[in-house]
Amino acid sequence: MFVFQSASFFLLQITSLFIWGILVVIIIPFLNLEKRYKVTMLWPKLNLKLAEYLIGIKFELNGSHILDRNLNSNVILCSNHQSTWETFFIASYLKKPVCFIFKRELLFIPFFGWGIMLLNMIHINRKAGRNAIQTIINEAPKQFALGRWLVFFPEGTRVKLLEKKRYKIGAAVIAAELNVPIIPIAHNAGKFWKKNAFIKKSGTIIVKIGNEIYPNGKSPDEIISLVREQIEKLKDEMA
């Protein structure tokens, strides 16, 4: 049953990406940055709707009041990373526009890369080490000035549902350097939309928002430890 539903989702996803990519390349250069963002985020929102109606993947958001009280603040969001679902969710369902920190190789993906290239987000060379972090430090204030939150996946890659992985320190360095709080986000999307899995399963993804973590003179190591502690605790509550 889920094979047919997943195949239908995949075909519509690819078809919509092709159509969306062409329209984006034609239309977006004539729009200002705010309208570019809104138009571009229609595709991830469409994907979530298709997943809901074709496969039965819904979501439940807990702790949205924490995000709401920070709508007028500069914030870094740190989420665990299990699938493509959370990328679509963060991009299109939050009340605030976001800036993803992503590897520059994504820019070369046809249609998808063209779309994100026009959004002026922060792309880095992950092999550049400290230089990559310095790039983010330099670019982050520009993103905050645009009214965006920064988004990090501190695990650095998609991780299987019960797998534990060391958190990269980049987000904590930025938070300490710019004195910006981090809001942790935890979810169990990998339970229904697994990493690299063609077949997806119906169910309700739980998304939990953690409390703000303020730098207040803490070291990056201390900050990322608190981020990991909150995310892992929230994940354990979903088990």
N, C-alpha and C positions, 0 to 999 in steps of 0.2 A: 504493500500500500504506500509506504513512504518513498519507495523507489519512484513510482509514477509522480507523486507530488514533488519530490526533490528534482526530478527531471524537468517538470513543468516550470518550477521556480528557476532552475538554471537557464533554460531556454529564454524565458522572459527577462531574466537578469541580463544576459548577454545582448539580447535584442534591444532592450531599453538603454543599455550602456552605449551601444553603437549609435542609436538615434540621439540620445542625450549628448554624446560626445560631439557629434556634428553640429547640433544646435548651439552647444556651448561655445564652440570655436567661432561660429558665425555671429552669435548674438553678444556674448560677454564682452568683447573688446569695446563695445559701444556703451557699456554700462559702467556706473561708478562702482567702487569696491563693495559698498554695502549691498547693492542690488546683485552684483556678481555672486556674492556669498549666498544670498537667498535663492537665486536661480540654481546654483550648483548643488545646494543641499536638498533640492527636490529629489535628486536621484537616490541618495541614501534613505530618505524618508520613504520613497517608493519601494525600495528593497525590503524595508521593515514591514510595510503593508502587505507586500506579496508574500513574505514569510508567514505573516499572521493568517491571511486568507487561504493560501494554498496548502500550508503545512500545519498551521495551528500553533505557531510560536508567538506567544504573547509575553508581556512583561509586567512586573509589579515594582514600582519605585518607592522605596522607603527612605525617609530623611530629606525629602525635597525642600523642607523648610530651611535646612542648612544652606542649600544653594540660594534660596530666595533671599536670605538675609545678607548675602554677599554679592548681590546683583550690581551694586555700585562700587565694588571693591576689585582691586587687582588680585587675582587668585591663580594658583597653579593646581590643576587637577591631576591626581595620580591614580590610575586605574590598573587593576590586574588585567592580563591580556590572555584570553583563551580562544578567541575566534574573531571573525570579521564583524560579528553582530555588534559588539560594543563600540567599534569604530563608527558604524552607521548610527548607533543610538546617540553617542556623545555629539556627533556632528550635527544631527538634525532635530533632536528632541529637547535639548536644553534651551532655557529662555535667553541665553547669552551666546553670542557667536564665539567660536573657539579658534585657536591656532594650534594645529598639530605640529610636533617636532618629529620630522620623518627623514629617513635616509634618502639621499638625492636620487638613488637608482629608481625610485618610484616615478620620477618625472618622465622616465623614458617608456612607461607603459602606455600604449596607444589609447586615446580617448580619456582614460582615467587620469593619466599623468598630465595631459593637456589641461584638464579641468582644474586640478589643484595648482598647476603652474600659474594660473591666472588669479589665484586668491592671495598671493603675497604671503604665504605661510613660511615657516622656517625649515629649510632643508639643510642637512649637514652631511659631511663625510664622516661616517662612524669610525673610520680608521685614523682620523686626525687627532684623537685623544683630547688633550687640553685645548687645542685650537678649536675643536668643535664646541666645547663648552663656552669658550670665549665668544664664539659666534652667536650663541644663544643669549649670552649676557648682553651683547651689543644690540641684538635685534629685539629682545623681549620688551624694552620700554616702548618701542614703536608699535608693537602689538597691543600693549596695554592702552596706548593712546588711541587706538582704533576701537577700544571698548571690548577687546577679546580676552578670554581666559586662555592660559597656556595648558596644553594637554601632554602629559608624559605617560608612557607605559614603562615603568621602571624595570620590569623583568626583561625588557629589550627585545622580546620575541613572544610569539604565542606559545602558551604553556598548557599542557594537558590538565584535565580537571583536577586531579589529586596530586599533581606534580608540584614540588617546591623548587624555587629557583632564587638565586641570589639577586637582590635588587641593585641596579646600577645607581650610582650616586649623583648623576647629573642634575636631576630635579632638585635635590637637596642643596647642591652648590648654588644653583640659581636662586632658590628661596633665601638662602643665607646672604648671598651677595646683594640681592635687591630688597631684602627684608619683606618678603611676600609670603603669606600663609599658603600652606598646602592643604587641599581637601582630598582625603582618600575616597576612592570609589571601589566597591567590591561587587562582584556578580558571579553567577554560575552559568553563563551562556554556553560554556563548553559541554554542559550536560545535554544540550539539545542541538547545538550547532558546533560540532567538534572541529578541531584544527585539521585542515586538509581533507575533511570528510565530505564526500559527495552527498550521502544520505543524511538528511536532517530529521529530527523527531519533534513531534508536537509537545507542548508543555509551556509552563510559565517561568520565564527567566526572572530571578529575583535580583534587583539592583539595590544596594544599600550604600547610603552616603555617610561617611564618617565625620567626626568633628574636626574643626580646623586645627592645624598644627602650626603654631606661630614660631618663627625662628628665635626671636628673643635672645640672641647671642649664642645659641646652640651651634655646635659644629655640624658640618654636613653629615658626618657619620651618625651623630645623635639624631638628626632630623630624619634621615632615611630609615633608621632603626624604628622610630616611632611610626613612620608611614607603613612600614612592613608589618609592624605589630598590629596596627588597626585593621589593615586590609586582611591579614590572615585570620584575625579574630572574627571579622565580619563574614569571611568565607566559611569558617568553621560553624558559624551559627546557621548556615544554610544546609549543612551536611545532614 
